[in-house]
Amino acid sequence: MKSSQVVTLLAAALRVASDPCTIISASLSADANVYYPNSTEYTLAIEHWLVSSIQQPQCVVEPSSAQDIAVILKTVNATKTPFAVKGGGHSSNIGFSSTTGVHISLAQFNYTKLDVSAGTVAIGGGTNWISVYTTLDGTGFNVVGGRNPAVGVGGFTLGGGYSWKTNAHGLALDNLVQLSIVLPDGTAATASATSNPDLFFALKGGFNNFGVVTEFTFRAVPQDLVFGGHLTFDAAQLTAVNAAVVAFEQNNTDTRAAVVHGITGLPAGNGSFAAPVPGVQLFYDGPTLPEGMFSDFFAIPTLTTTWAGPITFLEWSGTDGSVSGLRGFFHAFSTLPHTTEFLQDVADEVSAFGTSLGSGNTSAVYLSVAIEPFISTALRNNNATSRSSAYPPVRSPLLLPSNIFFGYTDAAEDAIMYAAIVQFQAHIVAKAQARGLIYPESQGGSTYSNYALAGPDGAHVLDFYGPAHLAQLRSVRSKFDPDHVMSLTGGWKV
């Protein structure tokens, strides 16, 4: 054999020996799986709600135990291989739950276990909310969980977790009793108010900076029948709907009631967008609707309505699909309680950007802003297990999160749409600032990281945590991840 052939064979052997997928595959338990490109399992595992969030990894690894995850973390650290952990796959930020390296699918960590005697619900890190609600249906119990049933439990909770039940029970992370986690060095650990309390604080809002969370244990809350529905209105009713939203914010004291207000721009054909249309989701967490509840909304003529009740919480949650088929971006801003003038500002911006993107013959198909009112005491209620958490840095005054979504279809327009949503968010924040709705001690309020845009012109971790909480997070990271293993994965890095 020629010397050049020997060198080639040695080089190939070294590549195989250092290939993280090969190393991992040889060390996993019998129930774990490794999938490679061009297989059906690989394709399904990397699927995301937005097509633009998908990347093509070297392999998909599906662990079945904490020991398997330990093998994966040790291997990616030794080989310095980028990796991602995917639960629900609902992030719009590419690289947050996708990678070109090793993709960890938590599909086998998909379970919901109610312990009535302990008053807790244990949920696997690979579970979506629809699965949780399906399992708990009819038990008389629930958890403070996601409003979109397709969203994963993991990212939603580790980022905060605004819920239909937030007015009464706080954020999802406020209702955590314990977390099970595989630390970056492969050690299995728990975090709670009494076990690793510094880690418990950091995980409540600190995302994936400290390891891979395999199980979330929540405080169980009672669940009865509910009322709810989605009402859409003609564009001409925007002023009336805005007024109803503000009146609800100002006057409602019932912690069982919740509203989400959407202002949406849709294509009208011929390269134009129609005038923004309002829509509201109304929810009441109880089997009897109090007299007059939501009456301002019901007095406005609707285009469509799905209002129903009393129905089960599972019926209310629906079965929102796990994919949209669109490309897109989310972004966020937070304000003090809304005014009708500011909501009109939002509608004006939706209209202006719809006109701009439409006249530019882009593939934009959806521009929306979701306004989320909550009662002023929502994050200071007495039912939360703990209010010590990395997010939010400020609980009083309550800063209200809003979600921006731009949806489109053409991959060639990624940069155009990114720049557009950056500009759109900046316009909104400037108008909120001018109306005195931005909390003065921060740059843009307590920005909600689960909605925020990443990238060079997107949000920064300081926007989520403030300087004091960010310093605490960095201290915990240094303690539990001194080798910066979690820096090999995407997400909001502290």
N, C-alpha and C positions, 0 to 999 in steps of 0.2 A: 504494500500500500504506500502510495506517495505521501511524503511529509505534509503536503498541502491538504490531502484528504484527512489525515490524522488530525490536523489542526481544526478542520471543519467539523469533524465528528466530536472533538473535544469541546468545541464552542457550543455545538448543539446540546451536548450533555450538560454543560454548565447552565445553559438557558433553561433546560428542563428542571435541573436541580434547584434553580433559583426562582422558577415560576411559582408564584404564590398559590395559584389554583391547584397545581399538582401537589404541592406540599400540603395544602389544606385537605385536599381530597383523600390523601393517604392517612390522615390523622383523625378524621371525623368519626362519630359514632355510626352504627349501622342504620339508624333511622334518618340520618341527615342526607342531604342531596347536594350535588353540584351539577349545574346546568351550563351548557355552552351555546354559543351563537348558532342560529338556524334550528334550534329546537323549540317546540311549542311551549314548553315549560319556561324556557329562557325569555321568550317574547312576552308571555303573560306576567312574569315576575317583574319585568322592568316597566310595565305599563304605568302611565300616570294619567291624572285627570286632564292635564293639558299635554298635547303632543310635544310642545316645545320644552317640556321638562325632562324628556327622555334622553338618556345617553346610552351608548353601547359599551357595557363592561367586558372585561376579559372573560368573566364567568359570573354566574349567580350562585351564591352559596346559601343553602336553606338549612340552618342549624336546627336541631331538635332539643337542645339542652344548653344550660349555662356553660357546661364544659366545652361544647362545640364552639360557642362564641369565644371562649377563652383561647381556643386553638387559633381561631381566625384573627383575633386581635394581636396575639403574639406573632403570628406569621406576617401580617401586614406591617407590623412594627419592624420586624427583622429585615424585611425586604423593602421597606419604605414605599409601600404600594398604596396609592390612593384607594379609599373605600367609601361606601355609603351604606346607610341603614334605612331601609324602607318599611314603613308600616302601612299607611293609607295611600301615599303617593299623591297628595293633594297640593303640595307646594308648587307655586309657579316659578320659584327660583331654581334654575337649572343647577345641578350639583348639590342641592340640599339633601335630596334623597335619591340621587342618581350619581353615576361615576363612570369613568373609563377604566377603572381598576377592578376591585372586588366588590360586587354588589351583594349585600347581606339582606336576604328576604326573611322577615319574621313571620312568614305564613304559618309555621307550625306553633307559634305562640298566639293562637287564636282561640280564646275561651273566655267565658264569663261565669264566675262561681259566686252565688249568693250564700252568705252565711247569716241566717236570720238571727241566731243566738248572739253573734258578735256584732250584728248591725253593720256588716261590711260587704263589699262586693270586690272580688279579686278579678282583674281583667288582664289578659295577656297583651304583651306589647305589639303584637301584630293584628290586633282586633280593630275592626271598624265599628262606628257607633250603631249602625243598623243591626249588627250582630248582637251588640249589647242589649239594645232595646227589644229585639226579638226574644232573647233568652229571658229577660226580666218581665216580659209581657204576662200579665195575669198573676204575678206574685204579690202585688201590692207594694212593691219597692222599685226604686229607680236610683240613678246617680245624676250628679250635675254634669251633663255631657254635652256633646256637640249638637248644634242646630241643624247642620247638614249631615244626614245619616251616612254619606259616603266617605266622610273624613275619618282618618285614623285616630285612635285614642292617644297614641304616643305623642306625636307632634303637637296636637291640639292641647294636651294637658301640660306638656313641658314648656309650652309657650305662654300659657295663661288659662284660656278656656272660658270665653264668654258664652253663656248658656241661656236657654229659655228660663232657667231657674235661678239665674244670677241675682235678680232682685231680692229673692228670699234667702239664698244660700251662698252667695259670693261666686267666685271663680271656681272652675274645676280644680285648680291646684289648691285652693283653700280647703277642699274637701278630701284631700289625700290623707290617708292614715299611715301608709308605708309604701316604699318603692323597693323592688328587688332589682339589683343592677350588677352587671359584670364590669368591673373596673378595668381601666386600660392595661393593667398588668396581668389581667386574667382572673383576678380574685373575685369570687361571688360575694356580694355584700348586701346589706339592707340599709335603708335610710328612713328615719322617722324622727319624731320629736325627741326620742330618747336614745336612738342608735344613729350615730354619725349625724347629729343635728345640723352641723355646718354644711354637710353634703345635702341634707334634706332641704335646707334653705336655698342652696344653689340650684338644685334640680327644679325647684318650683319657679320656672321662668328661664332657666339657664340652658335649656335644650340639651344637645348632645356633646357638651364640652367635658363630660366627666365619666363617660362609659356608655354601655348599651343597657337601657332599662328593659327588663324582661317582663315585669309585672307591676301593675298599679293597683293598690288597694284603696278603695274609696269608702267613705262613709255612705251607708245606704240612707235614702230619704223616702218617705212615704209617697206612693203614687196612686191617685184615683183617676177617674175619667177626666177628660179635658175638653175645652172648646178651642177651635182654631180654624184659620183659613187664610188664603191669599186673595186679596182684592186688587184688581187693576182698574184704572180709571183713564178716561180720555185726557189728552194733554190740556184741554181747556179747564180741567178740574185741578190743575197743579196748585194754584193758590189756596184753594179750599183744603186740599189734602195737607199741604204744608201747615196751615193754620190748625188743623186737627192734631197733627203730630206735636206741635208746640204746646197746644192746650193739654194734651195727654202728659207731656213732660212736666208741665207746671202744676197740674192738678191731681194726677194719679198718686195715691198713697197705698194702693193694694199691691203687695209684693208678689202676688200670684199672676199679675197681668204684665204682658210684655208686647212691644211693638218693634218691628224693623221696617224702615221706610226706604224704598228704592226709587231712585231717579235715573231713568234709563233712556239712552238714545239707541235707536234701531234704524237700519237702512230703509230708505223710502223708494229706492230705485233711481236710475239715471244719475248715479254718483252722488246722491244727496242723502242726508239723514233727516228723519222726521223730527218734529218738536219733541222734547223730552216728555216721557210719559211717567206718571207716578204709580206706584204700587205699594201696598203695605201687607205685611204678615202680622196677623193678630193672634195672640195666644193667651188663654186663660187656664191656669193650672188648678182646675177644680171641677166637680160635676154639676155645679149650679152657677150660672152666669149672673152676677149681681145686676140689679136693675140699673140701666143707664150706661153700663160698661161698653165702651167703644161706640157709643151712640153718635158721636160726631162723625165717625167714619161711615157708619151705616146710613147717615143722612145724605151722603154724597152719591149721586148716580154712578154705578159701576159698569165697566165693560164686561168683566168676568168676576166670578167669586167661587171659591171652594169652601166657604164658611160652613162648618158643621159642628155638631156637638149635642149631647155629650158623646165623645168617642174615646177610644183608648189612646194612650200616648203613642203606641206603635202606629196606629192608623194616622195620627197627626204627623208623625215623623216622615212617613212616605218611604219611597224606595229610589231616591235620587241615584242615577247611574254613576259608575265609577270612572267613566271617561266622558269627555265633552267633544272630542274630535277637533277642537280648536287649538290654536296657538294663543298665548296670552301672557299678560302680566297682572299681578296684583300690586297695589300700593296702599298706603295708610296715612291717616292724619287723626289727631285727637283734639277735641275742643271742650270747652266748658259748655253748659246747656245751650241748645240751639235757639235761634230766633227765626222768625219767618223771613226776615230780610236775608239772613245767611243762607237759608235753604233755597231762596230764589237765586242767590249768588251761585250756588252749586248747580242749579238747573241752567243758569246762563252759561256756565263753563262747559257743561255737557253739550249744550246746543252749539257753542262756538267751536269746540273741538270736533264735534260731529260734522259740522260744516266744513272745517278744514280738512279732515281726513277723507270725507266724502268727495270734496272737490279735487283732492289729490289722487283720486282713483285708486285708493288703497283697498286692501281686502278686509278692512275693519267691518265687523258684523255686530259688535256689541260694545257699548260704553255705558258703564253704570257706576253709581255711588250708592252704597248702602249706609244709611244713617241709623245708628243704634242708641236709642235713649235708654237710660237706666235710672232708677231711683237714687237719690244722692247718697243714701246710706248703704248701697248695694255691696260695697267692698269693705264695709265696717260692721256687717251684721253679726249677730251673736251665735249663729249656727256654724260658722266656719270653724273647722278643726284647728286651724292655725292661720294667723294673718302675717306670719313672718315668712316672707318670700322675696326672691330676687326681683320679680315683677309683681305689681307695679312699684316704682319707687315712691309714688305719692298715692295715698288712698283717700285723702281729703284735701282739696275738693276732688270730687269724682270727675275724671277726664273721660269723655265719651269717645269710643273708637269708631272710626268709619273706614269702610273698605272700598277701594277703587278697583274696577276691573275693566281692562281693555282686551277684547277678544278679536282675533283675526285669523286668516287662513294661510297666508303666503309667507313661507320661511325667509324669502328675500327681504321682507319688511321688518325683520326682528329689530334692527337698529333704529328704524324709523319709529316703531311703536314704543320702544324703550324710551327714546328721547321724548316722545309725545306724552307718555304717562308721567315722566319726570317733570315736564313743564306744567302739565295739568295739576299735579299735586302741589307744585310751588305756587301756582295761581290761587288755589283753594286756601292754602295756609296763609298767604298774604292777605286775602280777603277776610279770613277769620281773625287774623291779627288786627286788621284795621277796625273790626267790629268789637274788639276787646274780648274775643273768645279763646285766645291762646293763653294758657297758664304762664304768667310772667317769669317764673323761675326756670323755665326750660325753653329750648329752641323751638320745639314744635309740640309741646305737650308730652304726655307719656305715650309715645308711639307704640302701637300694638305690633309686636314683632311677627306674629302669625300672618299678618296682612302685608307687612312691609316689603318693599322692593329692595333687592340686593344689587350689587354692582357698583361701579365707581361713582355714580351719581345718585345712588339709592340711600337707604338709611344707614345709620351707624349704631353700634351697640350702645353708645352713650345715650342715644335717643330713647332707648328702651329702659335703661336701668338707672341713669343718673350717676354722678361720680362716686357717691358713697357705696351704692350697691355694686357698681362695676368693680370697685376696689375689693370688695368682699368676694366677688366671683373669681377674680384673678388669684386671690389668696387660696381659695378652695381648689382651683385648678392646679396651682403649684403643688399643693399637698397630695392630690389624688392622681395627677397626671404629670409628674415631673419630666417625663420623657417626651411630652407633647404628642402622644400617640393619636389623640383625637384631633390634632391639627391636620392629620392625613385625610380627614373627612370634611365635607362641606358643611355649610350652615353658618349661623351667627357665631363667630369666634370671639371669645372674651380675652 
